[in-house]
């Protein structure tokens, strides 16, 4: 069944997020702040390791770089597209809209922060990309099911620190991964291992930027860089068309 992995992923985020809301009521804020710092560091390490694994290989005891140029070009073009589309601004606006509808005006809420942060963490990365492609091309949801377990645990921690907005990220995940899964059925001939590696290295860079933002080390507009992930397949599609 096409899309089974995404359905399971949505369910685990909702369940994990709901458990996190329960934890939020029983754990002190200082405890959750420390936990969030730990998770932020883990996100950075995941991004770094993913980037190194996809962009560098060892040949005869020498480190050889690969996909670096396409990574730079993808981030530049993707950032330009993201800024023109104002993706980050629109995500935050949607989060704030939901916050106004679902929370009291005098409540101190982190709804929008939770929604945007969780959306980016769950949508960006090699498991989301490769898993969705595998689900669509080979009807194999195993990667997304494994991702679902990780996302469920992360959703629990995020929700305990940032509230109910994290649960709403499940719907964004459904749209994002579902779209990739469906498109992969038609784009399978153009999605070689090299293309997937190039998409993964860009995604890993963005994961690292999420961790930096979570630690408040920088203010990187990660959402505006999202289109960068799809530049490699577009590039190879153009090469195919022009022969």
N, CA, C and O of each residue as an XYZ file, in Angstrom:
972
protein
N       0.844     -1.201      0.000
C       0.000      0.000      0.000
C       0.875      1.245      0.000
O       1.650      1.467      0.931
N       0.750      2.057     -1.046
C       1.517      3.295     -1.131
C       1.047      4.281     -0.055
O      -0.152      4.506      0.111
N       1.996      4.857      0.664
C       1.664      5.853      1.677
C       1.500      5.299      3.077
O       1.235      6.056      4.011
N       1.654      3.983      3.245
C       1.489      3.380      4.570
C       2.499      3.948      5.563
O       2.160      4.209      6.718
N       3.740      4.141      5.114
C       4.770      4.671      6.002
C       4.427      6.054      6.527
O       4.656      6.361      7.697
N       3.875      6.887      5.652
C       3.492      8.248      6.059
C       2.320      8.212      7.035
O       2.281      8.995      7.985
N       1.378      7.324      6.813
C       0.236      7.198      7.724
C       0.703      6.801      9.125
O       0.244      7.354     10.124
N       1.622      5.834      9.184
C       2.174      5.407     10.473
C       2.927      6.553     11.121
O       2.849      6.744     12.335
N       3.665      7.328     10.308
C       4.436      8.460     10.825
C       3.531      9.509     11.457
O       3.830     10.032     12.530
N       2.431      9.809     10.790
C       1.469     10.778     11.328
C       0.927     10.300     12.676
O       0.822     11.078     13.625
N       0.587      9.019     12.748
C       0.014      8.455     13.976
C       1.000      8.534     15.144
O       0.615      8.891     16.258
N       2.266      8.204     14.895
C       3.236      8.212     15.992
C       3.530      9.621     16.491
O       3.768      9.825     17.681
N       3.512     10.594     15.578
C       3.719     11.990     15.995
C       2.570     12.448     16.889
O       2.789     13.102     17.909
N       1.347     12.098     16.500
C       0.181     12.489     17.295
C       0.197     11.818     18.673
O      -0.078     12.464     19.684
N       0.517     10.524     18.708
C       0.560      9.800     19.982
C       1.701     10.321     20.855
O       1.510     10.589     22.041
N       2.893     10.464     20.258
C       4.038     10.966     21.014
C       3.801     12.369     21.524
O       4.137     12.686     22.665
N       3.213     13.227     20.670
C       2.918     14.592     21.092
C       1.923     14.644     22.236
O       2.068     15.447     23.158
N       0.905     13.783     22.179
C      -0.093     13.733     23.251
C       0.536     13.311     24.574
O       0.206     13.859     25.626
N       1.435     12.343     24.522
C       2.143     11.923     25.737
C       3.014     13.056     26.272
O       3.148     13.237     27.482
N       3.604     13.816     25.347
C       4.437     14.950     25.754
C       3.645     16.021     26.485
O       4.156     16.641     27.418
N       2.393     16.246     26.067
C       1.544     17.233     26.737
C       1.246     16.803     28.174
O       1.121     17.637     29.071
N       1.133     15.494     28.376
C       0.930     14.980     29.732
C       2.185     15.211     30.574
O       2.093     15.621     31.732
N       3.355     14.947     29.991
C       4.621     15.147     30.704
C       4.833     16.615     31.067
O       5.407     16.934     32.108
N       4.360     17.499     30.191
C       4.552     18.930     30.414
C       3.933     19.383     31.726
O       4.401     20.342     32.339
N       2.891     18.700     32.152
C       2.170     19.078     33.368
C       2.868     18.593     34.637
O       2.602     19.091     35.731
N       3.765     17.615     34.478
C       4.366     17.019     35.678
C       5.857     17.315     35.826
O       6.428     17.088     36.893
N       6.496     17.822     34.761
C       7.930     18.100     34.836
C       8.195     19.599     34.914
O       7.500     20.389     34.276
N       9.183     19.984     35.685
C       9.540     21.394     35.849
C      10.137     21.951     34.564
O      10.735     21.217     33.778
N       9.967     23.271     34.355
C      10.454     23.917     33.136
C      11.971     23.787     33.000
O      12.477     23.589     31.896
N      12.698     23.898     34.113
C      14.160     23.822     34.050
C      14.604     22.448     33.538
O      15.613     22.334     32.841
N      13.847     21.417     33.887
C      14.175     20.066     33.414
C      13.974     19.985     31.906
O      14.815     19.445     31.188
N      12.846     20.529     31.427
C      12.551     20.469     30.005
C      13.529     21.319     29.197
O      13.871     20.968     28.068
N      13.985     22.451     29.780
C      14.966     23.288     29.095
C      16.270     22.524     28.873
O      16.871     22.601     27.802
N      16.694     21.795     29.888
C      17.922     21.010     29.774
C      17.761     19.890     28.755
O      18.669     19.616     27.971
N      16.588     19.240     28.774
C      16.317     18.169     27.815
C      16.339     18.720     26.392
O      16.883     18.082     25.491
N      15.749     19.905     26.180
C      15.717     20.512     24.860
C      17.121     20.851     24.371
O      17.416     20.715     23.184
N      17.983     21.290     25.277
C      19.363     21.575     24.904
C      20.074     20.304     24.451
O      20.829     20.312     23.478
N      19.821     19.217     25.170
C      20.405     17.939     24.781
C      19.917     17.481     23.421
O      20.704     17.013     22.599
N      18.602     17.616     23.176
C      18.038     17.240     21.889
C      18.601     18.119     20.775
O      18.862     17.638     19.673
N      18.786     19.400     21.063
C      19.332     20.323     20.068
C      20.733     19.893     19.645
O      21.065     19.915     18.460
N      21.542     19.506     20.612
C      22.895     19.027     20.302
C      22.842     17.760     19.458
O      23.629     17.585     18.528
N      21.899     16.875     19.797
C      21.754     15.634     19.037
C      21.349     15.921     17.595
O      21.826     15.256     16.674
N      20.474     16.903     17.390
C      20.038     17.279     16.043
C      21.228     17.789     15.224
O      21.369     17.460     14.047
N      22.082     18.598     15.864
C      23.270     19.118     15.176
C      24.193     17.981     14.759
O      24.691     17.955     13.633
N      24.420     17.035     15.679
C      25.294     15.901     15.376
C      24.725     15.057     14.237
O      25.470     14.608     13.366
N      23.409     14.840     14.240
C      22.765     14.088     13.159
C      22.988     14.784     11.818
O      23.266     14.138     10.807
N      22.863     16.117     11.827
C      23.082     16.886     10.597
C      24.516     16.795     10.109
O      24.766     16.625      8.915
N      25.462     16.911     11.045
C      26.877     16.843     10.673
C      27.230     15.464     10.131
O      27.883     15.344      9.095
N      26.795     14.425     10.839
C      27.131     13.059     10.413
C      26.516     12.737      9.059
O      27.150     12.094      8.223
N      25.275     13.187      8.842
C      24.624     12.952      7.559
C      25.335     13.669      6.419
O      25.473     13.126      5.322
N      25.784     14.888      6.684
C      26.512     15.656      5.672
C      27.832     14.988      5.319
O      28.167     14.835      4.144
N      28.578     14.591      6.345
C      29.875     13.957      6.114
C      29.719     12.630      5.370
O      30.505     12.311      4.477
N      28.700     11.867      5.748
C      28.489     10.559      5.118
C      28.129     10.686      3.646
O      28.560      9.875      2.826
N      27.336     11.704      3.309
C      26.870     11.858      1.934
C      27.848     12.623      1.050
O      27.896     12.401     -0.159
N      28.638     13.533      1.656
C      29.487     14.420      0.857
C      30.934     13.955      0.765
O      31.675     14.417     -0.103
N      31.354     13.037      1.655
C      32.756     12.622      1.662
C      32.871     11.101      1.710
O      32.089     10.426      2.380
N      33.850     10.581      0.995
C      34.141      9.149      1.012
C      35.639      8.949      1.200
O      36.430      9.851      0.925
N      36.026      7.766      1.669
C      37.437      7.441      1.859
C      37.893      6.514      0.744
O      37.366      5.414      0.582
N      38.881      6.969     -0.025
C      39.437      6.194     -1.128
C      40.941      6.074     -0.919
O      41.659      7.075     -0.945
N      41.418      4.845     -0.711
C      42.853      4.602     -0.467
C      43.372      5.466      0.680
O      44.424      6.097      0.580
N      42.609      5.475      1.767
C      42.971      6.205      2.987
C      42.969      7.728      2.817
O      43.455      8.450      3.688
N      42.435      8.206      1.720
C      42.299      9.636      1.497
C      40.822     10.025      1.509
O      39.966      9.289      1.019
N      40.545     11.199      2.079
C      39.167     11.691      2.099
C      38.881     12.419      0.793
O      39.555     13.387      0.444
N      37.875     11.937      0.084
C      37.510     12.520     -1.208
C      36.133     13.163     -1.082
O      35.181     12.529     -0.627
N      36.037     14.405     -1.482
C      34.755     15.107     -1.396
C      33.936     14.884     -2.657
O      34.477     14.719     -3.750
N      32.651     14.883     -2.486
C      31.751     14.730     -3.617
C      30.451     15.474     -3.354
O      30.059     15.663     -2.202
N      29.798     15.886     -4.400
C      28.503     16.587     -4.309
C      28.616     17.967     -3.656
O      27.595     18.581     -3.348
N      29.833     18.463     -3.441
C      29.989     19.751     -2.754
C      29.478     20.896     -3.619
O      28.778     21.781     -3.128
N      29.821     20.883     -4.897
C      29.398     21.965     -5.790
C      27.887     22.010     -5.928
O      27.286     23.080     -5.834
N      27.259     20.845     -6.151
C      25.801     20.819     -6.283
C      25.138     21.209     -4.966
O      24.046     21.776     -4.961
N      25.801     20.903     -3.843
C      25.266     21.298     -2.536
C      25.235     22.816     -2.415
O      24.235     23.389     -1.983
N      26.336     23.468     -2.798
C      26.424     24.929     -2.706
C      25.404     25.589     -3.629
O      24.689     26.509     -3.233
N      25.353     25.099     -4.867
C      24.415     25.664     -5.841
C      22.966     25.466     -5.384
O      22.133     26.362     -5.515
N      22.687     24.280     -4.849
C      21.321     23.973     -4.396
C      20.905     24.901     -3.261
O      19.785     25.412     -3.255
N      21.797     25.121     -2.304
C      21.485     26.004     -1.174
C      21.277     27.439     -1.638
O      20.406     28.142     -1.125
N      22.080     27.875     -2.612
C      21.953     29.244     -3.120
C      20.632     29.437     -3.861
O      19.887     30.380     -3.593
N      20.353     28.526     -4.800
C      19.119     28.642     -5.590
C      17.897     28.386     -4.705
O      16.890     29.087     -4.801
N      18.003     27.371     -3.841
C      16.888     27.069     -2.944
C      16.576     28.214     -2.004
O      15.410     28.518     -1.751
N      17.627     28.858     -1.478
C      17.423     30.009     -0.601
C      16.745     31.156     -1.326
O      15.881     31.830     -0.766
N      17.141     31.378     -2.584
C      16.520     32.434     -3.393
C      15.033     32.154     -3.592
O      14.195     33.041     -3.427
N      14.716     30.909     -3.947
C      13.314     30.532     -4.163
C      12.521     30.663     -2.864
O      11.407     31.187     -2.852
N      13.120     30.173     -1.758
C      12.441     30.227     -0.465
C      12.147     31.640     -0.009
O      11.089     31.914      0.556
N      13.102     32.548     -0.262
C      12.895     33.949      0.116
C      11.799     34.581     -0.730
O      10.982     35.354     -0.228
N      11.788     34.249     -2.012
C      10.752     34.804     -2.893
C       9.367     34.298     -2.497
O       8.384     35.036     -2.561
N       9.303     33.019     -2.084
C       8.022     32.432     -1.677
C       7.668     32.741     -0.227
O       6.527     32.555      0.196
N       8.664     33.219      0.536
C       8.477     33.547      1.963
C       7.934     32.340      2.746
O       6.954     32.449      3.484
N       8.592     31.197      2.567
C       8.115     29.963      3.184
C       8.138     30.055      4.702
O       7.169     29.682      5.363
N       9.231     30.544      5.254
C       9.354     30.636      6.709
C       8.274     31.548      7.291
O       7.642     31.223      8.296
N       8.078     32.680      6.648
C       7.072     33.640      7.114
C       5.671     33.038      7.057
O       4.860     33.259      7.957
N       5.388     32.284      6.008
C       4.060     31.683      5.856
C       3.831     30.565      6.880
O       2.730     30.413      7.407
N       4.889     29.781      7.155
C       4.770     28.743      8.175
C       4.473     29.343      9.543
O       3.596     28.873     10.268
N       5.223     30.392      9.881
C       5.019     31.047     11.173
C       3.631     31.694     11.247
O       2.970     31.647     12.285
N       3.205     32.289     10.146
C       1.883     32.925     10.115
C       0.784     31.892     10.321
O      -0.188     32.139     11.036
N       0.946     30.726      9.687
C      -0.040     29.663      9.868
C      -0.038     29.178     11.315
O      -1.097     28.943     11.898
N       1.151     29.031     11.890
C       1.251     28.615     13.288
C       0.600     29.618     14.220
O      -0.103     29.234     15.155
N       0.830     30.910     13.972
C       0.238     31.954     14.806
C      -1.278     32.010     14.631
O      -2.009     32.285     15.582
N      -1.746     31.748     13.409
C      -3.187     31.715     13.159
C      -3.843     30.607     13.985
O      -4.870     30.815     14.630
N      -3.223     29.423     13.947
C      -3.751     28.305     14.741
C      -3.662     28.606     16.234
O      -4.546     28.241     17.009
N      -2.588     29.274     16.617
C      -2.410     29.615     18.033
C      -3.547     30.511     18.534
O      -4.069     30.306     19.630
N      -3.926     31.502     17.728
C      -4.999     32.417     18.118
C      -6.333     31.690     18.233
O      -7.166     32.025     19.074
N      -6.522     30.689     17.374
C      -7.782     29.951     17.377
C      -7.872     28.950     18.524
O      -8.965     28.636     18.996
N      -6.714     28.448     18.975
C      -6.723     27.330     19.924
C      -6.245     27.678     21.326
O      -6.362     26.854     22.233
N      -5.707     28.882     21.527
C      -5.225     29.262     22.858
C      -5.882     30.564     23.304
O      -6.373     31.342     22.486
N      -5.883     30.781     24.596
C      -6.451     32.003     25.149
C      -5.480     33.170     24.946
O      -4.266     32.965     24.973
N      -5.988     34.381     24.745
C      -5.141     35.539     24.478
C      -4.121     35.816     25.580
O      -3.026     36.303     25.296
N      -4.462     35.513     26.829
C      -3.568     35.827     27.937
C      -2.622     34.676     28.272
O      -1.844     34.773     29.222
N      -2.682     33.587     27.501
C      -1.793     32.443     27.748
C      -0.414     32.698     27.150
O      -0.288     33.285     26.075
N       0.608     32.252     27.857
C       1.960     32.292     27.299
C       2.144     31.030     26.465
O       2.338     29.943     27.009
N       2.083     31.175     25.156
C       2.066     29.990     24.301
C       3.276     29.939     23.384
O       3.784     30.966     22.934
N       3.723     28.722     23.120
C       4.818     28.501     22.170
C       4.302     27.662     21.012
O       5.043     26.880     20.417
N       3.029     27.833     20.701
C       2.379     27.033     19.665
C       3.122     27.152     18.336
O       3.499     26.144     17.740
N       3.332     28.392     17.872
C       3.967     28.602     16.569
C       5.386     28.051     16.558
O       5.806     27.438     15.576
N       6.127     28.263     17.639
C       7.496     27.752     17.724
C       7.506     26.224     17.641
O       8.321     25.636     16.930
N       6.595     25.596     18.373
C       6.525     24.145     18.362
C       6.145     23.608     16.998
O       6.715     22.622     16.532
N       5.181     24.256     16.356
C       4.724     23.819     15.035
C       5.837     23.920     14.000
O       6.090     22.967     13.264
N       6.507     25.076     13.940
C       7.550     25.289     12.931
C       8.758     24.387     13.186
O       9.274     23.756     12.264
N       9.207     24.331     14.450
C      10.384     23.520     14.775
C      10.143     22.044     14.479
O      10.969     21.392     13.840
N       9.014     21.520     14.942
C       8.708     20.106     14.726
C       8.526     19.803     13.245
O       8.984     18.767     12.764
N       7.865     20.694     12.522
C       7.666     20.499     11.083
C       8.995     20.351     10.366
O       9.174     19.442      9.555
N       9.932     21.250     10.667
C      11.230     21.212     10.002
C      12.018     19.963     10.385
O      12.613     19.314      9.525
N      12.023     19.626     11.673
C      12.770     18.449     12.125
C      12.227     17.177     11.494
O      13.002     16.318     11.074
N      10.908     17.043     11.422
C      10.301     15.818     10.913
C      10.336     15.721      9.389
O      10.326     14.621      8.835
N      10.377     16.877      8.705
C      10.305     16.862      7.240
C      11.680     16.852      6.572
O      11.836     16.317      5.474
N      12.664     17.437      7.228
C      13.985     17.545      6.612
C      14.837     16.354      7.037
O      14.801     15.920      8.188
N      15.591     15.845      6.094
C      16.499     14.763      6.442
C      16.398     13.601      5.476
O      15.419     13.459      4.743
N      17.423     12.779      5.490
C      17.508     11.693      4.523
C      16.410     10.650      4.720
O      15.920     10.081      3.745
N      16.014     10.392      5.976
C      14.995      9.369      6.215
C      13.649      9.781      5.628
O      12.926      8.949      5.080
N      13.313     11.065      5.742
C      12.048     11.543      5.179
C      12.068     11.451      3.658
O      11.082     11.059      3.034
N      13.205     11.820      3.070
C      13.312     11.822      1.609
C      13.409     10.400      1.058
O      12.593      9.969      0.244
N      14.443      9.681      1.533
C      14.685      8.328      1.033
C      13.520      7.400      1.377
O      13.119      6.566      0.565
N      12.980      7.554      2.594
C      11.862      6.719      3.009
C      10.634      6.925      2.145
O       9.959      5.960      1.785
N      10.339      8.165      1.811
C       9.185      8.464      0.963
C       9.392      7.930     -0.453
O       8.465      7.407     -1.071
N      10.620      8.068     -0.958
C      10.922      7.547     -2.291
C      10.808      6.024     -2.317
O      10.256      5.449     -3.256
N      11.336      5.378     -1.275
C      11.286      3.926     -1.190
C       9.842      3.441     -1.092
O       9.482      2.417     -1.674
N       9.029      4.172     -0.361
C       7.620      3.811     -0.205
C       6.880      3.910     -1.540
O       6.029      3.080     -1.860
N       7.226      4.949     -2.311
C       6.540      5.153     -3.579
C       7.030      4.263     -4.696
O       6.233      3.735     -5.472
N       8.363      4.088     -4.785
C       8.938      3.331     -5.904
C       8.838      1.828     -5.684
O       8.435      1.085     -6.579
N       9.211      1.383     -4.473
C       9.284     -0.060     -4.200
C       8.174     -0.569     -3.287
O       8.155     -1.748     -2.931
N       7.257      0.305     -2.908
C       6.163     -0.066     -2.010
C       6.702     -0.618     -0.680
O       6.118     -1.525     -0.088
N       7.816     -0.057     -0.231
C       8.465     -0.530      0.994
C       8.460      0.589      2.045
O       9.223      1.547      1.916
N       7.617      0.488      3.081
C       7.506      1.556      4.071
C       8.478      1.421      5.254
O       8.383      2.184      6.215
N       9.413      0.457      5.195
C      10.252      0.140      6.353
C      11.024      1.352      6.881
O      11.091      1.562      8.092
N      11.608      2.153      5.975
C      12.401      3.310      6.408
C      11.510      4.328      7.123
O      11.894      4.876      8.157
N      10.324      4.578      6.572
C       9.421      5.548      7.203
C       8.874      5.020      8.529
O       8.613      5.800      9.444
N       8.702      3.720      8.637
C       8.238      3.153      9.903
C       9.320      3.310     10.975
O       9.021      3.626     12.126
N      10.579      3.086     10.584
C      11.686      3.306     11.515
C      11.761      4.780     11.907
O      11.993      5.109     13.070
N      11.562      5.667     10.921
C      11.546      7.106     11.195
C      10.399      7.464     12.134
O      10.529      8.361     12.967
N       9.287      6.766     11.997
C       8.115      7.043     12.825
C       8.411      6.844     14.307
O       7.956      7.612     15.154
N       9.180      5.803     14.605
C       9.539      5.543     16.012
C      10.360      6.706     16.564
O      10.116      7.181     17.673
N      11.336      7.158     15.775
C      12.187      8.280     16.194
C      11.355      9.554     16.352
O      11.497     10.283     17.333
N      10.483      9.812     15.367
C       9.651     11.023     15.408
C       8.676     10.994     16.575
O       8.392     12.035     17.169
N       8.162      9.823     16.908
C       7.241      9.717     18.039
C       7.911     10.112     19.340
O       7.328     10.822     20.160
N       9.142      9.648     19.526
C       9.902     10.007     20.738
C      10.227     11.496     20.737
O      10.092     12.171     21.757
N      10.662     12.006     19.569
C      10.981     13.435     19.466
C       9.745     14.293     19.704
O       9.821     15.329     20.364
N       8.595     13.855     19.160
C       7.350     14.606     19.348
C       6.983     14.686     20.821
O       6.495     15.716     21.287
N       7.213     13.618     21.545
C       6.919     13.607     22.974
C       7.769     14.647     23.707
O       7.271     15.378     24.563
N       9.051     14.701     23.360
C       9.954     15.658     24.013
C       9.627     17.081     23.590
O       9.569     17.983     24.425
N       9.412     17.284     22.282
C       9.095     18.625     21.796
C       7.798     19.148     22.410
O       7.734     20.292     22.860
N       6.770     18.307     22.425
C       5.470     18.732     22.949
C       5.550     19.056     24.437
O       4.875     19.970     24.909
N       6.370     18.313     25.176
C       6.509     18.580     26.601
C       7.192     19.918     26.850
O       7.042     20.511     27.919
N       7.953     20.397     25.843
C       8.657     21.668     25.998
C       7.956     22.826     25.288
O       8.001     23.962     25.759
N       7.303     22.537     24.147
C       6.749     23.623     23.326
C       5.241     23.543     23.117
O       4.663     24.428     22.487
N       4.600     22.511     23.626
C       3.149     22.496     23.610
C       2.486     21.855     22.410
O       3.108     21.128     21.636
N       1.198     22.150     22.280
C       0.314     21.439     21.351
C       0.650     21.700     19.882
O       0.241     20.927     19.016
N       1.386     22.773     19.586
C       1.740     23.065     18.200
C       2.488     21.930     17.528
O       2.408     21.754     16.312
N       3.215     21.160     18.324
C       3.984     20.037     17.793
C       3.058     19.012     17.128
O       3.412     18.441     16.097
N       1.894     18.780     17.700
C       0.963     17.795     17.139
C       0.511     18.186     15.737
O       0.288     17.322     14.890
N       0.373     19.496     15.491
C      -0.111     19.953     14.191
C       0.923     19.752     13.094
O       0.589     19.788     11.910
N       2.177     19.541     13.479
C       3.205     19.262     12.477
C       2.940     17.933     11.770
O       3.441     17.704     10.669
N       2.153     17.057     12.399
C       1.839     15.758     11.791
C       1.149     15.934     10.438
O       1.380     15.153      9.516
N       0.311     16.951     10.322
C      -0.405     17.177      9.071
C       0.538     17.694      7.980
O       0.387     17.346      6.809
N       1.504     18.520      8.369
C       2.503     18.985      7.411
C       3.351     17.823      6.923
O       3.664     17.726      5.736
N       3.722     16.938      7.849
C       4.491     15.741      7.497
C       3.705     14.891      6.503
O       4.268     14.364      5.544
N       2.412     14.764      6.736
C       1.570     13.982      5.841
C       1.553     14.541      4.427
O       1.647     13.791      3.455
N       1.434     15.852      4.314
C       1.406     16.492      2.994
C       2.764     16.369      2.308
O       2.845     16.025      1.128
N       3.832     16.652      3.060
C       5.196     16.651      2.512
C       5.622     15.265      2.050
O       5.986     15.072      0.890
N       5.574     14.300      2.967
C       6.007     12.946      2.620
C       5.052     12.287      1.636
O       5.477     11.529      0.763
N       3.772     12.573      1.777
C       2.805     12.014      0.841
C       3.039     12.497     -0.579
O       2.918     11.729     -1.534
N       3.378     13.783     -0.712
C       3.636     14.344     -2.037
C       4.870     13.705     -2.678
O       4.864     13.364     -3.861
N       5.941     13.547     -1.867
C       7.163     12.919     -2.385
C       6.885     11.477     -2.801
O       7.353     11.022     -3.844
N       6.124     10.767     -1.980
C       5.799      9.372     -2.279
C       5.040      9.246     -3.597
O       5.355      8.386     -4.419
N       4.047     10.099     -3.796
C       3.246     10.032     -5.015
C       4.053     10.459     -6.241
O       3.948      9.849     -7.305
N       4.859     11.513     -6.083
C       5.657     11.992     -7.209
C       6.725     10.984     -7.609
O       7.078     10.873     -8.783
N       7.239     10.249     -6.621
C       8.308      9.286     -6.905
C       7.854      8.195     -7.867
O       8.662      7.630     -8.605
N       6.561      7.906     -7.854
C       6.023      6.886     -8.767
C       6.259      7.295    -10.221
O       6.537      6.455    -11.077
N       6.144      8.600    -10.486
C       6.296      9.104    -11.851
C       7.737      9.505    -12.171
O       8.152      9.489    -13.330
N       8.506      9.870    -11.117
C       9.873     10.362    -11.339
C      10.941      9.304    -11.105
O      12.131      9.617    -11.127
N      10.536      8.057    -10.881
C      11.482      6.977    -10.575
C      12.644      6.878    -11.567
O      13.772      6.642    -11.135
N      12.424      7.048    -12.880
C      13.539      6.917    -13.833
C      14.657      7.937    -13.623
O      15.795      7.708    -14.032
N      14.328      9.075    -12.978
C      15.322     10.141    -12.818
C      15.963     10.139    -11.430
O      16.881     10.917    -11.172
N      15.485      9.270    -10.538
C      15.947      9.284     -9.149
C      17.015      8.208     -8.935
O      16.751      7.174     -8.322
N      18.204      8.460     -9.438
C      19.317      7.539     -9.256
C      19.872      7.668     -7.836
O      19.478      8.557     -7.082
N      20.787      6.770     -7.489
C      21.418      6.828     -6.164
C      22.158      8.144     -5.964
O      22.175      8.687     -4.860
N      22.771      8.659     -7.028
C      23.508      9.920     -6.928
C      22.564     11.072     -6.599
O      22.878     11.919     -5.763
N      21.418     11.101     -7.255
C      20.436     12.161     -6.998
C      19.974     12.115     -5.544
O      19.881     13.148     -4.882
N      19.690     10.924     -5.059
C      19.219     10.770     -3.682
C      20.299     11.178     -2.689
O      19.998     11.787     -1.662
N      21.562     10.846     -2.986
C      22.660     11.258     -2.125
C      22.784     12.773     -2.077
O      23.019     13.353     -1.017
N      22.626     13.404     -3.223
C      22.727     14.860     -3.285
C      21.583     15.526     -2.525
O      21.782     16.544     -1.864
N      20.395     14.954     -2.620
C      19.266     15.475     -1.846
C      19.514     15.289     -0.349
O      19.170     16.153      0.457
N      20.107     14.166      0.010
C      20.354     13.861      1.418
C      21.393     14.790      2.035
O      21.256     15.205      3.186
N      22.437     15.116      1.267
C      23.479     15.978      1.820
C      22.930     17.385      2.077
O      23.285     18.022      3.069
N      22.069     17.864      1.185
C      21.431     19.172      1.395
C      20.504     19.117      2.612
O      20.484     20.035      3.432
N      19.737     18.027      2.716
C      18.843     17.871      3.860
C      19.596     17.823      5.174
O      19.130     18.366      6.176
N      20.759     17.178      5.186
C      21.558     17.088      6.412
C      22.084     18.456      6.837
O      22.147     18.759      8.029
N      22.460     19.280      5.862
C      22.891     20.651      6.170
C      21.762     21.414      6.862
O      21.995     22.148      7.822
N      20.548     21.233      6.369
C      19.404     21.945      6.942
C      19.079     21.427      8.346
O      18.655     22.198      9.207
N      19.277     20.125      8.582
C      19.072     19.579      9.923
C      20.025     20.241     10.910
O      19.634     20.585     12.025
N      21.279     20.418     10.496
C      22.258     21.071     11.354
C      21.824     22.507     11.686
O      21.997     22.965     12.815
N      21.265     23.203     10.707
C      20.817     24.582     10.946
C      19.640     24.626     11.916
O      19.498     25.586     12.673
N      18.795     23.592     11.900
C      17.685     23.524     12.857
C      18.223     23.443     14.281
O      17.743     24.138     15.177
N      19.235     22.578     14.482
C      19.827     22.439     15.809
C      20.430     23.737     16.299
O      20.298     24.079     17.474
N      21.093     24.467     15.409
C      21.686     25.755     15.787
C      20.603     26.747     16.199
O      20.771     27.497     17.160
N      19.496     26.744     15.467
C      18.375     27.624     15.820
C      17.756     27.235     17.157
O      17.379     28.104     17.944
N      17.650     25.939     17.416
C      17.060     25.469     18.667
C      17.907     25.892     19.870
O      17.380     26.166     20.948
N      19.219     25.940     19.669
C      20.115     26.386     20.739
C      20.228     27.899     20.777
O      20.898     28.456     21.647
N      19.568     28.569     19.829
C      19.578     30.030     19.726
C      20.979     30.567     19.463
O      21.343     31.660     19.900
N      21.761     29.757     18.730
C      23.100     30.187     18.330
C      23.007     31.089     17.098
O      23.816     31.999     16.918
N      22.039     30.830     16.281
C      21.837     31.639     15.083
C      20.364     31.785     14.773
O      19.516     31.173     15.422
N      20.062     32.608     13.765
C      18.681     32.787     13.315
C      18.623     32.458     11.828
O      18.342     33.321     10.996
N      18.891     31.200     11.514
C      18.906     30.757     10.129
C      17.472     30.501      9.664
O      16.704     29.823     10.346
N      17.119     31.045      8.506
C      15.775     30.827      7.964
C      15.737     29.465      7.266
O      15.742     29.384      6.038
N      15.699     28.417      8.056
C      15.798     27.063      7.519
C      14.660     26.738      6.556
O      14.872     26.095      5.528
N      13.461     27.183      6.892
C      12.311     26.883      6.031
C      12.483     27.485      4.641
O      12.054     26.894      3.650
N      13.106     28.650      4.564
C      13.328     29.278      3.262
C      14.371     28.530      2.432
O      14.483     28.750      1.226
N      15.129     27.651      3.077
C      16.121     26.851      2.361
C      15.565     25.492      1.913
O      16.255     24.729      1.236
N      14.330     25.198      2.288
C      13.720     23.906      1.942
C      13.748     23.576      0.442
O      14.006     22.427      0.086
N      13.491     24.546     -0.448
C      13.521     24.211     -1.886
C      14.865     23.661     -2.349
O      14.940     23.007     -3.390
N      15.924     23.917     -1.589
C      17.257     23.443     -1.975
C      17.299     21.925     -2.101
O      18.062     21.386     -2.904
N      16.479     21.234     -1.309
C      16.469     19.772     -1.345
C      16.054     19.249     -2.718
O      16.470     18.162     -3.121
N      15.241     20.014     -3.433
C      14.693     19.523     -4.694
C      15.447     20.058     -5.921
O      15.058     19.783     -7.056
N      16.510     20.811     -5.693
C      17.313     21.300     -6.813
C      18.066     20.171     -7.520
O      18.090     20.153     -8.750
N      18.694     19.212     -6.786
C      19.414     18.124     -7.479
C      18.566     17.341     -8.475
O      19.010     17.148     -9.607
N      17.339     16.868     -8.105
C      16.561     16.144     -9.125
C      16.158     17.013    -10.300
O      16.070     16.531    -11.429
N      15.910     18.293    -10.046
C      15.566     19.201    -11.146
C      16.763     19.366    -12.083
O      16.618     19.393    -13.305
N      17.949     19.475    -11.480
C      19.189     19.604    -12.257
C      19.390     18.385    -13.159
O      19.675     18.525    -14.348
N      19.240     17.197    -12.588
C      19.453     15.977    -13.371
C      18.340     15.772    -14.409
O      18.575     15.196    -15.470
N      17.140     16.243    -14.097
C      16.051     16.164    -15.062
C      16.347     17.037    -16.268
O      16.082     16.645    -17.404
N      16.906     18.237    -16.021
C      17.283     19.134    -17.117
C      18.383     18.508    -17.965
O      18.342     18.577    -19.193
N      19.373     17.894    -17.303
C      20.440     17.214    -18.032
C      19.880     16.097    -18.918
O      20.336     15.897    -20.044
N      18.897     15.382    -18.399
C      18.278     14.278    -19.158
C      17.552     14.831    -20.399
O      17.636     14.259    -21.486
N      16.850     15.934    -20.215
C      16.067     16.519    -21.311
C      16.968     17.029    -22.437
O      16.675     16.856    -23.620
N      18.084     17.668    -22.030
C      18.972     18.236    -23.039
C      19.946     17.189    -23.593
O      20.771     17.485    -24.458
N      19.830     15.954    -23.072
C      20.621     14.864    -23.648
C      22.005     14.754    -23.069
O      22.773     13.878    -23.467
